[in-house]
């Protein structure tokens, strides 16, 4: 395509930069299709998929500042998270998250799940090869990639304490889709907030560059790694959607990849 040729000519991003931009382009183009997978699946189960914007951390603070009774109803873990969020906000470190949507039950709008979609790019790049781009489209694995855990936990945190789980949809080009459910882990969120606070105070506020492998001697780092593995392993696969049931805009008999 023209996009591919123009990006190759630039060469300013380098090889890794080009691969990253290609994957980002694929993800952006097919994001609506992945969200449609959620709409089709959950609407058939009496649930609603809604659009949303950014959930800002300061909105949580404002909500509980206005309602003292609501703050008193929080458990210990939630109060700790709110205290850490306030400290970050007071330092000028604003936290927010933008999920790809939210899911609610039609008969219980208080039950909210974050929706995140990931599109697996089928293109793989090979350096120093006459055919640098190859198509490698694999079945989505049932094991949840652990790299998604921090983003999903932050999204649940920013939506609010009533958000106790998240839905992750992984969509492939020709191998269908898989739907995961991930549960909120308040200990994980607290440790991450503490590390953000420590980093912001020690380096951003102090205006000094961080040393290599920041916080590698921090005992909480081992706990974060342990919890990341556990959260991924405890996630559940709630559905696999075959390729023939993925709703795309082109005619059904037109292959996505020729």
Secondary structure, 3 states (H helix, E strand, C coil): CHHHHHHHHHCCCHHHHHHHHHHHHHHHHHHHHHHHHHHHHHHCCCEEEECCCCEEHHHHHHHHHHCHHHHHCCCHHHHHHHHHHHHHHHHCCCCEECCCEEEEECCEEEEEEEEEEEECCCEEECCCCCCCEEECCCCCCCCCCHHHHHHHHHHHHHHCCCEEEEEEEEECCCCCEEEEEEECCHHHHHHHHHHHHHHHHHHHHCCCCCCCCCCCCCHHHHHHHHHHHHHHHHCEEEEEECHHHCCCCCCCCCCCCC
